[in-house]
């Protein structure tokens, strides 16, 4: 049901307007405003989807009414239905944000419902496009992908939160201290195709990271700009793992709406063209969102009421499925290891009931064939099909866990070998200490009694014979 605010102090005109609108919209709630007090009350309540106003009012004029509505509600459609405004007034109203103008005459009453439906559809399409763009931006931030726009000479114009976080800076001004001219491709090369490369970047804090830099030239604006994506691939470079780079261009949506008072047929054609453009932008945003999710190397799924509502290709592969139908509608807890089900259930409750996002956490998941894998999970709450839901990013870290376990085992074996070596050295030292002591003592005796003992005595007193010796002065020697 649509809620329309009708501002007109002529009773007959209001009656005709309501009659024409009721024919087009069976479920319609119209609030009629005839004075300043009623207008102020309605403006405070804000309980309306569209405003129809006359220009010549006893207590105000339509241009002032337009400005007072657009100030708190810039996205609310406003249509002026009047027979007392000039072309100059209409042009000024269009500049102030007026969505449409319909002359107030007997033959134009039938045009008013068409203008109302067109304005409502445009507003709804723009709202959905903004929601999709916000979801896309949120996903990019969760994936730690930086998005930036720059002039051809390296002056940064925009950058999202992930862009600043990757560069370890807090503002674009601080990021500008980096020499972007060395990173950006020349204009002539960008005009031929998009460019993606991996470069080592020294950040403001003098630390170095590896980034995947993707850039393209956008010539649809007043001056050409470079649009790009950066991703921190330091871990991938150090571990020499092959990860797919998710790359998507962000296109600027700048559409200049110019309205002029022309013949009825021209106005209708213009409305159809604007509606078609809004639908194309919506389809484009949806396609970009789906493409980015499908190209993402991490598994992404949407859970609603604790069940899988959407899965991308990486999620199908991670859980060992062959098609989305094997997962859609299934309980998320079925594929969570029993040791983590209570924790995951509490995280789902906070996501859907308290709207609290879940930070990255390591846990165990169970594939469809019963295999247990180690995963890293992060989730963010949002609305899916008018229901509380959560968007989850999950990454298989089984290889990393295996490498950590192998490293731990190697360190443990090295420690055991060191202990064995120490015991061996101690044993050898103890076993050889006694014979060496005897040999040293015999050598000292031979050196001391060299001139006093006979050859036979020296030979007989060697360690090999194990003979006790006596002093040469002992009788009988």
C-alpha positions as CSV (number, residue, x, y, z in Angstrom):
1,X,0.0,0.0,0.0
2,X,1.3,3.4,-1.0
3,X,1.1,6.5,1.3
4,X,0.7,9.8,-0.6
5,X,0.8,13.3,0.9
6,X,-1.6,15.5,-1.1
7,X,-0.9,19.3,-0.6
8,X,-3.7,21.4,-2.1
9,X,-6.1,23.9,-0.5
10,X,-8.8,23.5,-3.3
11,X,-11.4,20.9,-2.2
12,X,-12.6,20.1,-5.8
13,X,-9.0,19.6,-7.0
14,X,-8.2,17.3,-4.1
15,X,-11.4,15.3,-4.9
16,X,-10.5,14.8,-8.5
17,X,-6.9,13.9,-7.7
18,X,-7.9,11.2,-5.2
19,X,-10.5,9.8,-7.7
20,X,-7.9,9.5,-10.5
21,X,-5.3,8.0,-8.1
22,X,-7.8,5.5,-6.7
23,X,-8.5,4.1,-10.2
24,X,-4.8,3.3,-10.7
25,X,-3.9,2.3,-7.1
26,X,-6.6,0.2,-5.4
27,X,-4.7,0.1,-2.1
28,X,-3.9,3.8,-1.5
29,X,-3.7,5.9,1.6
30,X,-3.9,9.7,0.9
31,X,-3.4,12.3,3.6
32,X,-4.8,15.7,2.5
33,X,-2.9,18.8,3.6
34,X,-4.8,22.2,3.5
35,X,-2.8,24.4,5.9
36,X,0.6,25.0,7.4
37,X,-0.2,23.2,10.6
38,X,-1.2,20.0,8.9
39,X,1.9,20.2,6.7
40,X,4.3,20.6,9.7
41,X,2.6,17.7,11.5
42,X,2.9,15.4,8.4
43,X,6.5,16.5,7.8
44,X,7.4,15.6,11.4
45,X,5.7,12.2,11.2
46,X,7.3,11.4,7.8
47,X,4.7,8.7,7.1
48,X,4.5,9.0,3.3
49,X,6.0,7.5,0.2
50,X,5.3,10.4,-2.3
51,X,4.2,14.0,-2.3
52,X,1.9,15.8,-4.7
53,X,1.8,19.5,-4.2
54,X,0.2,22.5,-5.9
55,X,2.3,25.6,-6.5
56,X,-0.1,28.4,-5.6
57,X,-1.2,27.8,-2.0
58,X,-2.9,30.3,0.3
59,X,-0.4,29.7,3.0
60,X,2.8,28.9,1.1
61,X,4.1,28.2,-2.4
62,X,5.1,24.9,-4.0
63,X,8.8,25.7,-4.3
64,X,9.1,26.3,-0.6
65,X,7.1,23.2,0.2
66,X,9.5,21.2,-2.1
67,X,12.6,22.5,-0.3
68,X,11.1,21.7,3.1
69,X,10.3,18.2,2.1
70,X,13.7,17.5,0.3
71,X,15.7,18.8,3.2
72,X,14.8,15.9,5.6
73,X,13.7,13.4,3.0
74,X,16.0,13.9,-0.1
75,X,15.0,10.5,-1.7
76,X,11.2,11.1,-1.4
77,X,9.6,11.7,-4.8
78,X,7.8,15.0,-5.2
79,X,5.4,15.8,-8.1
80,X,4.1,19.4,-8.7
81,X,0.5,19.4,-10.1
82,X,-0.3,23.1,-10.8
83,X,-1.8,25.5,-13.3
84,X,-0.2,28.6,-11.9
85,X,3.6,28.0,-12.3
86,X,5.7,29.4,-15.1
87,X,8.5,27.7,-17.1
88,X,11.1,29.5,-14.9
89,X,9.5,28.2,-11.7
90,X,9.4,24.7,-13.1
91,X,13.1,24.8,-14.1
92,X,14.0,26.2,-10.6
93,X,12.0,23.4,-9.0
94,X,13.7,20.7,-11.1
95,X,17.1,22.1,-9.9
96,X,15.8,21.9,-6.3
97,X,15.0,18.1,-6.8
98,X,11.5,18.1,-8.2
99,X,10.8,14.6,-9.7
100,X,8.0,15.6,-12.1
101,X,5.7,18.4,-13.2
102,X,2.2,17.8,-14.5
103,X,0.0,20.8,-15.6
104,X,-3.3,21.0,-13.7
105,X,-6.0,20.8,-16.4
106,X,-8.9,18.6,-17.3
107,X,-6.9,16.7,-19.9
108,X,-3.9,16.2,-17.7
109,X,-5.6,14.6,-14.7
110,X,-5.2,11.2,-16.4
111,X,-1.4,11.8,-16.6
112,X,-1.1,12.2,-12.8
113,X,-1.4,8.5,-11.9
114,X,1.2,7.6,-14.6
115,X,3.6,10.2,-13.2
116,X,3.0,8.9,-9.7
117,X,3.7,5.2,-10.7
118,X,6.8,6.2,-12.6
119,X,8.2,8.2,-9.7
120,X,7.5,5.4,-7.2
121,X,9.2,2.9,-9.5
122,X,12.2,5.1,-10.0
123,X,12.5,5.6,-6.2
124,X,12.2,1.9,-5.5
125,X,14.8,1.0,-8.2
126,X,17.3,3.6,-6.8
127,X,16.8,2.3,-3.3
128,X,17.4,-1.3,-4.3
129,X,20.5,-0.2,-6.3
130,X,21.9,1.6,-3.2
131,X,21.3,-1.5,-1.0
132,X,23.1,-3.7,-3.5
133,X,26.0,-1.3,-3.7
134,X,26.2,-1.2,0.1
135,X,26.2,-5.0,0.2
136,X,28.9,-5.1,-2.4
137,X,31.0,-2.6,-0.5
138,X,30.5,-4.6,2.7
139,X,31.6,-7.8,1.0
140,X,34.7,-6.1,-0.4
141,X,35.7,-5.0,3.0
142,X,35.1,-8.4,4.5
143,X,37.3,-9.9,1.7
144,X,40.0,-7.3,2.6
145,X,40.1,-5.9,-1.0
146,X,41.0,-2.2,-1.3
147,X,39.2,0.0,-3.8
148,X,40.6,3.3,-4.9
149,X,40.2,6.0,-7.6
150,X,43.1,8.2,-8.7
151,X,43.9,10.9,-11.2
152,X,46.3,10.0,-14.0
153,X,49.1,11.9,-12.2
154,X,48.7,9.8,-9.1
155,X,46.5,12.0,-6.9
156,X,44.2,9.8,-4.8
157,X,40.5,10.7,-5.0
158,X,38.8,7.9,-3.1
159,X,39.6,4.8,-1.1
160,X,37.5,2.4,1.0
161,X,38.3,1.2,4.5
162,X,40.2,-1.9,3.3
163,X,42.4,0.2,1.1
164,X,43.5,2.3,4.1
165,X,43.9,-0.8,6.3
166,X,46.1,-2.5,3.8
167,X,48.3,0.5,3.5
168,X,48.4,0.9,7.3
169,X,47.2,4.5,7.2
170,X,44.2,6.3,8.7
171,X,43.4,8.8,5.9
172,X,43.8,9.4,2.2
173,X,46.1,12.3,2.9
174,X,48.5,9.9,4.7
175,X,48.2,7.4,1.9
176,X,49.1,10.2,-0.6
177,X,52.6,10.3,0.9
178,X,53.3,7.1,-1.1
179,X,54.4,7.7,-4.7
180,X,51.5,6.3,-6.7
181,X,52.9,7.5,-10.0
182,X,55.4,4.7,-9.9
183,X,52.6,2.1,-9.4
184,X,50.1,3.3,-12.0
185,X,50.3,2.3,-15.6
186,X,50.6,5.0,-18.3
187,X,47.4,6.3,-19.9
188,X,48.2,4.9,-23.3
189,X,48.5,1.3,-21.9
190,X,45.3,1.6,-19.8
191,X,43.3,2.7,-22.8
192,X,44.1,-0.6,-24.5
193,X,43.1,-3.0,-21.7
194,X,42.9,-3.5,-18.0
195,X,46.1,-4.2,-16.2
196,X,46.8,-6.5,-13.2
197,X,50.2,-7.1,-11.6
198,X,51.9,-8.0,-8.4
199,X,54.2,-5.4,-6.9
200,X,56.1,-4.9,-3.6
201,X,54.9,-1.8,-1.8
202,X,56.7,0.0,1.0
203,X,54.1,1.5,3.4
204,X,54.2,4.7,5.4
205,X,55.5,2.9,8.5
206,X,58.5,1.6,6.4
207,X,57.2,-2.0,6.3
208,X,56.9,-3.8,3.0
209,X,54.0,-5.9,1.7
210,X,53.2,-7.6,-1.6
211,X,50.0,-6.4,-3.3
212,X,48.0,-7.4,-6.3
213,X,47.2,-4.2,-8.1
214,X,44.5,-4.1,-10.7
215,X,43.7,-0.8,-12.5
216,X,41.6,0.4,-15.4
217,X,40.9,3.7,-17.1
218,X,37.4,5.3,-16.7
219,X,36.8,8.1,-19.3
220,X,33.0,8.6,-18.6
221,X,33.6,11.4,-16.1
222,X,34.7,15.0,-16.6
223,X,38.3,13.9,-16.7
224,X,39.8,10.4,-17.0
225,X,40.4,8.7,-13.8
226,X,42.0,5.4,-12.8
227,X,39.9,2.9,-10.9
228,X,41.7,0.1,-9.1
229,X,41.7,-2.8,-6.6
230,X,44.5,-3.8,-4.3
231,X,44.8,-7.0,-2.2
232,X,47.4,-7.8,0.4
233,X,49.0,-11.0,-1.0
234,X,52.0,-11.0,1.3
235,X,51.1,-14.3,2.9
236,X,50.5,-15.9,-0.5
237,X,53.9,-14.7,-1.8
238,X,55.8,-15.9,1.3
239,X,54.0,-19.3,1.3
240,X,54.1,-19.5,-2.5
241,X,50.5,-20.6,-2.7
242,X,48.3,-20.1,-5.8
243,X,45.3,-17.9,-4.9
244,X,42.9,-16.4,-7.4
245,X,42.7,-12.7,-7.5
246,X,39.2,-11.4,-7.2
247,X,39.0,-8.5,-9.5
248,X,36.0,-6.3,-10.2
249,X,35.7,-2.8,-11.5
250,X,33.5,-0.3,-9.7
251,X,31.7,1.9,-12.1
252,X,30.5,5.3,-11.2
253,X,26.8,6.0,-11.4
254,X,26.5,9.6,-12.3
255,X,23.3,10.4,-14.2
256,X,22.3,14.0,-14.8
257,X,18.6,14.4,-14.7
258,X,17.4,17.2,-16.8
259,X,13.7,18.0,-17.0
260,X,12.0,20.5,-19.2
261,X,8.4,21.3,-19.8
262,X,7.5,19.8,-23.2
263,X,4.6,18.1,-24.9
264,X,2.9,15.2,-23.3
265,X,4.3,12.5,-25.7
266,X,7.9,13.8,-25.2
267,X,7.5,13.7,-21.4
268,X,6.2,10.1,-21.5
269,X,9.1,9.0,-23.6
270,X,11.5,10.6,-21.2
271,X,9.9,8.9,-18.3
272,X,10.2,5.5,-20.0
273,X,13.9,6.1,-20.8
274,X,14.7,7.1,-17.2
275,X,12.9,4.0,-15.9
276,X,14.8,1.8,-18.3
277,X,18.1,3.3,-17.2
278,X,17.3,2.7,-13.6
279,X,16.5,-1.0,-14.3
280,X,19.7,-1.5,-16.3
281,X,21.8,0.0,-13.4
282,X,20.0,-2.4,-11.0
283,X,20.6,-5.4,-13.2
284,X,24.3,-4.4,-13.6
285,X,24.8,-4.1,-9.9
286,X,23.2,-7.5,-9.3
287,X,25.4,-9.0,-12.0
288,X,28.5,-7.4,-10.5
289,X,27.6,-8.8,-7.1
290,X,27.0,-12.3,-8.4
291,X,30.1,-12.3,-10.5
292,X,32.3,-11.2,-7.6
293,X,30.9,-13.8,-5.3
294,X,31.3,-16.6,-7.8
295,X,34.9,-15.6,-8.6
296,X,35.9,-15.3,-5.0
297,X,38.4,-18.1,-4.0
298,X,36.8,-18.3,-0.5
299,X,33.6,-20.2,0.2
300,X,30.6,-17.8,0.7
301,X,27.2,-18.7,1.7
302,X,24.0,-17.0,3.1
303,X,22.2,-18.6,6.0
304,X,18.7,-17.7,6.9
305,X,16.8,-19.3,9.8
306,X,19.9,-21.4,10.4
307,X,19.8,-22.9,6.9
308,X,21.7,-22.5,3.7
309,X,19.9,-20.0,1.4
310,X,22.7,-19.4,-1.1
311,X,26.1,-20.9,-1.8
312,X,28.8,-20.0,-4.3
313,X,31.0,-22.4,-6.3
314,X,33.8,-22.4,-3.7
315,X,31.3,-23.3,-0.9
316,X,30.0,-26.2,-3.0
317,X,33.5,-27.5,-3.5
318,X,34.5,-27.0,0.1
319,X,31.6,-29.1,1.4
320,X,32.1,-31.8,-1.2
321,X,28.8,-31.2,-3.0
322,X,28.2,-31.4,-6.7
323,X,25.4,-28.8,-7.0
324,X,23.8,-26.0,-4.9
325,X,20.7,-28.2,-4.4
326,X,22.6,-30.5,-2.1
327,X,23.2,-27.6,0.4
328,X,20.3,-25.2,-0.1
329,X,17.7,-25.7,2.6
330,X,20.0,-27.8,4.7
331,X,20.7,-26.9,8.4
332,X,24.1,-25.1,8.8
333,X,24.7,-27.0,12.0
334,X,24.6,-30.4,10.1
335,X,28.0,-29.5,8.6
336,X,29.6,-28.2,11.8
337,X,31.7,-30.5,13.9
338,X,29.8,-31.5,17.1
339,X,32.5,-29.8,19.3
340,X,31.6,-26.4,17.7
341,X,27.9,-26.6,17.3
342,X,27.0,-24.8,20.5
343,X,29.4,-22.0,19.7
344,X,28.2,-21.7,16.1
345,X,24.5,-21.7,17.3
346,X,25.3,-18.8,19.6
347,X,27.0,-16.9,16.8
348,X,24.0,-17.4,14.6
349,X,21.7,-16.0,17.3
350,X,23.8,-12.9,17.7
351,X,24.0,-12.3,14.0
352,X,20.2,-12.6,13.4
353,X,18.8,-11.3,16.7
354,X,21.4,-8.8,17.9
355,X,22.8,-7.8,14.5
356,X,26.4,-8.4,15.8
357,X,29.0,-9.4,13.3
358,X,31.2,-12.4,13.9
359,X,35.0,-11.9,13.8
360,X,37.2,-14.6,12.2
361,X,37.3,-17.8,14.1
362,X,38.9,-21.2,13.5
363,X,36.7,-24.2,13.9
364,X,36.0,-27.6,12.3
365,X,33.5,-28.4,9.6
366,X,32.1,-31.7,8.3
367,X,31.9,-32.3,4.6
368,X,29.0,-34.3,3.0
369,X,31.1,-37.4,3.0
370,X,31.9,-37.1,6.7
371,X,35.4,-35.8,6.3
372,X,36.4,-33.3,9.0
373,X,38.3,-30.2,7.8
374,X,39.7,-27.2,9.6
375,X,38.2,-23.9,8.5
376,X,38.3,-20.2,9.3
377,X,34.9,-18.5,9.4
378,X,33.7,-14.8,9.5
379,X,30.2,-13.5,9.1
380,X,28.3,-10.3,8.8
381,X,24.5,-9.8,9.4
382,X,22.2,-8.4,6.7
383,X,18.7,-8.8,5.3
384,X,17.9,-11.5,2.8
385,X,14.5,-11.6,1.1
386,X,13.1,-9.4,3.9
387,X,14.3,-11.8,6.6
388,X,17.2,-11.5,9.1
389,X,20.1,-13.5,7.7
390,X,23.9,-13.6,7.7
391,X,26.6,-13.6,5.0
392,X,29.4,-16.0,5.9
393,X,32.9,-16.2,4.4
394,X,34.6,-19.6,5.1
395,X,38.2,-20.6,4.2
396,X,39.7,-24.2,4.3
397,X,42.8,-24.0,6.4
398,X,43.4,-27.8,6.6
399,X,46.7,-27.5,4.7
400,X,47.9,-24.8,7.0
401,X,47.0,-26.8,10.0
402,X,48.8,-29.9,8.6
403,X,51.9,-27.9,7.9
404,X,51.8,-26.5,11.5
405,X,51.5,-30.1,12.8
406,X,54.4,-31.3,10.7
407,X,56.5,-28.5,11.8
408,X,55.6,-29.3,15.5
409,X,56.5,-32.9,14.9
410,X,59.8,-32.0,13.3
411,X,60.8,-29.8,16.2
412,X,59.8,-32.6,18.7
413,X,62.0,-35.1,16.8
414,X,64.9,-32.6,16.8
415,X,64.6,-32.2,20.5
416,X,64.6,-36.0,21.0
417,X,67.8,-36.3,18.8
418,X,69.5,-33.6,20.9
419,X,68.7,-35.5,24.1
420,X,70.0,-38.8,22.6
421,X,73.2,-37.1,21.5
422,X,73.7,-35.7,25.0
423,X,73.2,-39.1,26.6
424,X,75.6,-40.8,24.1
425,X,78.3,-38.2,24.7
426,X,77.9,-38.7,28.5
427,X,78.1,-42.5,28.2
428,X,81.2,-42.4,26.0
429,X,82.9,-40.0,28.3
430,X,82.2,-42.2,31.3
431,X,83.3,-45.4,29.6
432,X,86.7,-44.1,28.4
433,X,87.6,-42.1,31.5
434,X,89.0,-45.1,33.5
435,X,91.3,-46.7,30.8
436,X,92.7,-43.3,30.0
437,X,93.4,-42.6,33.6
438,X,95.4,-45.9,33.9
439,X,97.3,-45.2,30.8
440,X,98.2,-41.6,32.0
441,X,99.4,-43.0,35.3
442,X,101.6,-45.6,33.7
443,X,103.1,-43.1,31.4
444,X,103.9,-40.8,34.3
445,X,105.6,-43.8,36.2
446,X,107.7,-44.7,33.1
447,X,108.8,-41.1,32.8
448,X,109.7,-40.9,36.5
449,X,111.6,-44.3,36.7
450,X,113.0,-44.3,33.3
451,X,116.6,-44.5,34.5
452,X,115.9,-46.7,37.5
453,X,114.0,-49.7,36.0
454,X,115.3,-52.3,33.7
455,X,113.8,-53.0,30.3
456,X,112.0,-56.0,31.5
457,X,110.5,-54.1,34.4
458,X,109.3,-51.3,32.2
459,X,107.7,-53.8,29.8
460,X,106.1,-55.9,32.6
461,X,104.8,-52.7,34.3
462,X,102.9,-51.5,31.2
463,X,99.1,-51.1,31.5
464,X,98.7,-54.2,29.3
465,X,100.0,-56.5,32.1
466,X,98.0,-54.8,34.8
467,X,101.0,-55.2,37.3
468,X,101.2,-53.4,40.6
469,X,104.4,-51.5,40.9
470,X,106.7,-51.1,43.9
471,X,109.3,-48.5,44.7
472,X,112.8,-49.4,43.5
473,X,114.0,-48.9,47.0
474,X,111.8,-51.8,48.3
475,X,113.9,-54.7,49.4
476,X,114.2,-57.7,47.0
477,X,113.8,-55.6,43.9
